[in-house]
Amino acid sequence: MSTTEVAAPHDEMQRGLKNRHLQLIAIGGAIGTGLFLGSGKLISVSGPSIIFVYMVIGFFVFFVMRALGELLLSNLHYKTFGDIAKDMLGPWAGFFVSWNYWFSWVIACVADIVAITAYVQWFNPNIPAWLPALITAVILTVLNLQPVKIFGETEFWFAIIKIIAILGLIAVGLILVVTNFQSPEGDVAAFSNIWSHGGMFPMGASGFVLGFQMGIFSFIGVELVGTAAAETENPRKTLPKAINSIVVRILIFYVGALAIIMSVTPWDKIEPDKSPFVSTLAVAGFGLAAFAIQLVVLTSAASSANSGLYSGTRMLFGLSKDAHAPAAFSRTNNRGVPTKAVFFTCVFLFSAIPLLFAGDGVVAAFTFVSSMCATLILFTWGSIVVSYIVYRRRFPEKHAASKFKMPLAAVAPWLVLGFFVFIAGTLLYGDDTRPPFLAAPIWFLILTLLWQLRKRKLLRDGRPLTAAIPTVAHPLDEE
């Protein structure tokens, strides 16, 4: 690794992430702003059935990640799923997938900054909305100019804070349930609160279906493991562990936490425009704990945005290497950081500031941005699944030899694609998610025009439409 870094310090990234970094990045990616902030609105829309929503989404996301894991390990020269798309589906797919993923993370980071603004105003409503948004954008820019090892350490501790906070909330909630704690409003903490206020499906099938809209946003970031694998020291050992733990994380952090929240506070008394994590502890009389949780969810949003910027800049780096973006974006400094890609991406974060003043409040802005992001991430995840289908048909010998095969490989990809069509339908069905969903085709039209322009220029210059993926053994291969 050191030889590579010395020989090509300005156009290669460094493998500075260790096993503990990748494992915690995987956990941090699965615990995002959608859980901490968006779950309040989801509960108000779906009631207790939100538990089943998260279980269903988690089930299908697990298969997406297993597909991604097998693909990445089939050739360690793959840096991102953009590389996989261009290799399996063609140069156009690499262009579309990579630019779309970059854009989706720009949007997700804006959503996180909007959420951070909401958290800061919880401490002091008189703080102007633009101030925390501006400060956050500047801090994120500085963090992403650090070497990948620093990023790994930052996310490692951010993730630990999230884990301790959620496990602490679950523990406190269990104590309140066991002791039959009674809130000042007279509500007694009990597991029966989950189903005794209208049943598990109080909003009927319609409420259950609507829960999938923002529920999908909560899971955006699990694919960060795939991006980070390119800068991980031993992906063959660490990647399977990180992916296989996804189901357990979902059961504990999503299903477990929300079940406890609705046991302590009946779901119909949870305010949709506030974090239920904070509200639960505040209702229980733990003012200081609620204050601490508020700090945690604030750092969680910062962590999510930090991870998103990292992933987006690495995707931009790959686009530049393929000649699908300006060459300057593939230049790295002597610490392996693609600085120009970082600065270009961070410029868009400041769009969160006018967005805060354009709508009907922070939650409305968050809903719009997260819905747009959910629409775009369906395309990204769908490209992984379609690439996997092509991979199995084109390289059956690689699939047979894989030590990390996707379960139900012949059937699961098609079920996942069918589920994504269902999610698209739910986004089109909801009044507040329909506008951003219908706006997404404009973005893909822009991508189509940009691809045609880029393609013609490359052909005129006699250059390949994309950089080739090496087929020789990777230095990290065990053989």
Helices and strands as residue ranges (DSSP letters): H 2-7, H 19-30, H 33-33, I 34-38, H 39-46, G 47-49, H 50-74, H 81-88, H 91-123, H 130-143, H 148-178, G 191-194, H 204-215, G 216-219, H 224-228, G 229-231, H 235-244, H 246-249, I 250-256, H 257-264, G 267-269, H 276-283, H 287-321, G 327-330, H 339-347, G 348-351, H 352-358, H 362-394, H 396-401, H 412-429, H 434-460
